[in-house]
Amino acid sequence: MIYSFSLESALLAVGLMLLAGHLAALFFEGALKRLLLAFPRSAAAGNILFCLAAVYFGSLVAWTDLGEFTPMRPKFLAVTAIACLLTLRFVQEFLSVRALGMLLLLVAEPLLEAAWMRPESGRLFLVGLVYVWIVGGLFCIGMPYLLRDAITWVAAAGWRWKAAVWAGIAYGILLLGVRSSI
């Protein structure tokens, strides 16, 4: 791949992101609920996330060794740019959820690469989470309304919101703890 992370840095990054995101959800509950409830239909979030996913994918196409397909790299980059423009123009329905799914799938690879062939059993906490993200990403792309329904369900009851927040905080702490033991 064109980049590489150590297992320790992957655990640190994911653990801190989980911790920061879920602590924000704990302290700014009302504002974050409103943002999350509006997220599935947000055109601005969809355009931003999709452009991030397209740039990330384009950089992979531009810098990854394509083997026997390397001479076709300019064509692949052109198709990527055209597909990005056409998607932004014609796919507005749940674009934010679909783009989030694309980013989840793209982010999975470097995290799994960081845990590849490592003997520590603590890596499985990261790998398990990443596979949940992969399945979630596939559902976000194929059935984006399910994320909308899940957000509505979690936000509807205070105890469900708190349970999700504390579960995320606990998992973030777990990943940071696993990192310190490696």
C-alpha positions as CSV (number, residue, x, y, z in Angstrom):
1,M,0.0,0.0,0.0
2,I,1.1,3.6,-0.3
3,Y,0.9,4.2,3.5
4,S,1.4,2.1,6.5
5,F,0.4,2.4,10.1
6,S,1.8,0.5,13.1
7,L,-0.7,-1.4,15.2
8,E,0.0,0.9,18.1
9,S,-0.8,4.1,16.0
10,A,-4.0,2.5,14.6
11,L,-5.2,1.6,18.1
12,L,-4.3,5.1,19.4
13,A,-6.1,6.8,16.5
14,V,-9.3,4.7,16.6
15,G,-9.4,4.7,20.4
16,L,-9.0,8.5,20.6
17,M,-11.6,9.1,17.9
18,L,-14.1,6.8,19.6
19,L,-13.4,8.5,22.9
20,A,-13.6,12.1,21.5
21,G,-16.7,11.4,19.5
22,H,-18.6,9.7,22.3
23,L,-17.5,12.2,24.9
24,A,-18.9,15.0,22.6
25,A,-22.1,13.0,22.4
26,L,-22.2,12.8,26.2
27,F,-21.7,16.6,26.8
28,F,-23.5,18.0,23.7
29,E,-26.4,15.6,23.6
30,G,-29.1,17.9,22.2
31,A,-27.0,19.5,19.5
32,L,-25.5,16.2,18.4
33,K,-28.9,14.5,18.3
34,R,-30.2,17.2,16.0
35,L,-27.2,16.9,13.7
36,L,-27.4,13.1,13.6
37,L,-31.1,13.2,12.9
38,A,-30.6,15.6,10.0
39,F,-27.5,13.8,8.7
40,P,-29.0,11.1,6.4
41,R,-30.7,13.8,4.2
42,S,-28.0,16.5,4.5
43,A,-26.9,17.6,1.1
44,A,-23.9,19.5,2.5
45,A,-22.6,16.5,4.5
46,G,-23.2,14.2,1.5
47,N,-21.2,16.4,-0.8
48,I,-18.3,16.8,1.6
49,L,-18.1,13.2,2.6
50,F,-18.5,12.0,-1.0
51,C,-15.7,14.3,-2.2
52,L,-13.5,13.0,0.7
53,A,-14.2,9.5,-0.4
54,A,-13.6,10.3,-4.1
55,V,-10.3,12.1,-3.3
56,Y,-9.2,9.2,-1.1
57,F,-10.1,6.6,-3.8
58,G,-8.5,8.8,-6.5
59,S,-5.2,9.0,-4.5
60,L,-5.3,5.2,-4.1
61,V,-5.7,4.8,-7.9
62,A,-2.9,7.4,-8.5
63,W,-0.3,6.0,-6.1
64,T,-1.0,2.3,-5.7
65,D,0.9,-0.2,-7.8
66,L,-1.6,-1.5,-10.3
67,G,0.6,-4.2,-11.7
68,E,-0.2,-5.0,-15.3
69,F,-2.9,-2.3,-15.3
70,T,-0.5,0.5,-14.5
71,P,-0.6,1.8,-18.2
72,M,-4.3,2.3,-17.7
73,R,-3.9,4.6,-14.7
74,P,-4.9,7.8,-16.5
75,K,-8.1,6.2,-17.8
76,F,-8.9,4.9,-14.3
77,L,-8.3,8.4,-12.9
78,A,-10.5,9.9,-15.6
79,V,-13.3,7.4,-14.9
80,T,-13.0,8.2,-11.2
81,A,-13.4,11.9,-11.8
82,I,-16.3,11.5,-14.2
83,A,-18.1,9.0,-11.8
84,C,-17.6,11.5,-8.9
85,L,-19.2,14.4,-10.9
86,L,-22.0,12.2,-12.1
87,T,-22.7,10.9,-8.6
88,L,-22.7,14.4,-7.2
89,R,-25.1,15.5,-9.9
90,F,-27.6,12.6,-10.0
91,V,-27.4,10.7,-6.7
92,Q,-28.7,13.0,-3.9
93,E,-30.9,10.5,-2.1
94,F,-29.1,9.6,1.1
95,L,-25.8,10.6,-0.4
96,S,-24.3,11.4,3.1
97,V,-25.1,7.9,4.3
98,R,-23.7,6.3,1.1
99,A,-20.6,8.4,1.3
100,L,-20.1,7.5,5.0
101,G,-20.3,3.8,3.9
102,M,-17.7,4.4,1.2
103,L,-15.4,6.0,3.8
104,L,-15.9,3.2,6.2
105,L,-14.9,0.7,3.5
106,L,-11.8,2.8,2.5
107,V,-10.6,3.3,6.0
108,A,-10.9,-0.4,6.8
109,E,-7.9,-1.4,4.7
110,P,-5.1,0.5,6.4
111,L,-6.5,-0.5,9.8
112,L,-6.6,-4.2,8.9
113,E,-3.1,-3.8,7.3
114,A,-1.8,-2.5,10.6
115,A,-3.0,-5.6,12.4
116,W,-2.0,-8.1,9.7
117,M,0.2,-10.9,10.9
118,R,0.7,-9.4,14.4
119,P,0.8,-12.0,17.2
120,E,-0.8,-9.9,19.9
121,S,-4.3,-11.1,20.7
122,G,-5.3,-7.5,21.5
123,R,-5.3,-6.7,17.8
124,L,-8.6,-8.6,17.6
125,F,-10.4,-5.8,19.3
126,L,-9.4,-3.4,16.5
127,V,-10.0,-6.0,13.8
128,G,-13.5,-6.9,15.2
129,L,-14.5,-3.2,15.2
130,V,-13.2,-2.8,11.7
131,Y,-15.2,-5.7,10.4
132,V,-18.3,-4.3,12.0
133,W,-17.5,-1.0,10.2
134,I,-17.2,-3.0,6.9
135,V,-20.6,-4.6,7.3
136,G,-22.1,-1.3,8.4
137,G,-20.5,0.4,5.4
138,L,-22.0,-2.1,3.0
139,F,-25.4,-1.6,4.6
140,C,-25.0,2.2,4.4
141,I,-24.3,2.0,0.7
142,G,-26.9,-0.6,-0.2
143,M,-29.7,0.3,2.3
144,P,-29.0,3.8,3.6
145,Y,-32.4,4.2,5.2
146,L,-31.4,1.7,7.8
147,L,-28.9,4.2,9.3
148,R,-31.6,6.8,9.4
149,D,-33.9,4.4,11.2
150,A,-31.1,3.4,13.6
151,I,-30.3,7.0,14.5
152,T,-34.0,7.7,15.1
153,W,-34.3,4.7,17.3
154,V,-31.2,5.5,19.4
155,A,-32.1,9.2,19.7
156,A,-35.7,8.5,20.7
157,A,-35.0,7.2,24.2
158,G,-32.5,8.8,26.6
159,W,-31.4,5.5,28.0
160,R,-30.6,4.1,24.5
161,W,-28.5,7.3,23.7
162,K,-26.6,6.9,27.0
163,A,-26.0,3.2,26.5
164,A,-24.6,3.9,23.0
165,V,-22.5,6.7,24.3
166,W,-21.1,4.8,27.2
167,A,-20.5,1.7,25.0
168,G,-18.4,3.9,22.6
169,I,-16.5,5.5,25.5
170,A,-15.8,2.0,27.0
171,Y,-14.6,0.6,23.7
172,G,-12.3,3.6,23.1
173,I,-10.8,3.1,26.5
174,L,-10.4,-0.6,25.8
175,L,-8.5,0.1,22.6
176,L,-6.3,2.6,24.3
177,G,-5.7,0.0,27.1
178,V,-4.9,-2.7,24.6
179,R,-2.4,-0.3,22.9
180,S,-0.6,0.3,26.2
181,S,-0.2,-3.4,26.7
182,I,1.4,-4.0,23.3
